[in-house]
Amino acid sequence: MAESESKKVIKLVPEYLLKKRKTYQAIKATQAKLALLEKRKVSKGKPLKFRRLEDFLKDSHKKHRDETRMRRADLRPAAPLPPEKNKLAFVVRIREIKGVSPKVMKVIQMMRLRKIFSGTFVKINKTSMAMMKMAEPYVAWGFPNLKSVRELILKRGQTRINRRGVPLTDNALIEQHMGKTGIICLEDLIHEIYSVGKNFRAANNFLLPFKLSVARHAARDKAGLLKDLGNPGFRATDINSIIRLLN
């Protein structure tokens, strides 16, 4: 029995056949790659995104929670406006908004907070207070002081020219676009924003939303949220410490 097994000869594959197989495999791989590229061109470069059932459940729960919160808020009396001296607020988004209610999403887009850790100035009135109340679980807001306003505009102030973000480093640029409102330099722009003057809306629209940054070594909790930022919502003058942390 052992002698018969030892007499078996393993058939070797000829070299030309191995080369032929290798060439064929290379051609098929190239064809598959070209087909994938063609498919991406047809779908306008948008790759398919696979979502798990848990993601849909989480988004549905968040949407239901927002709708319930807003329905309960409508039944409560409106919050009183802050004192007359507090006319300016700074709003920064510190939470993800994936899966939120369409109403909340619209409010956040109206405040130009499309990206996380982006911030804008808001004039305090009845309408803006209702908007910030609606987006309260996802934003932190409060009353900035003159130092915070100055540091934000000097360090991260940008405007859009020809669909590009341009830093505000030249007073001639400010005078060219804002001269008709009496704003001809950075100091005029800072004063108009902080004092909420008659041209506040034009000055605020001239500024792009501030893109704030987070340190890589910043401490985070189990949910991945920054510990130093604290909870969202109204922070009064503590918003200045958040500006220092993110600016």
Disulfide bonds with the S-S distance in Angstrom:
none
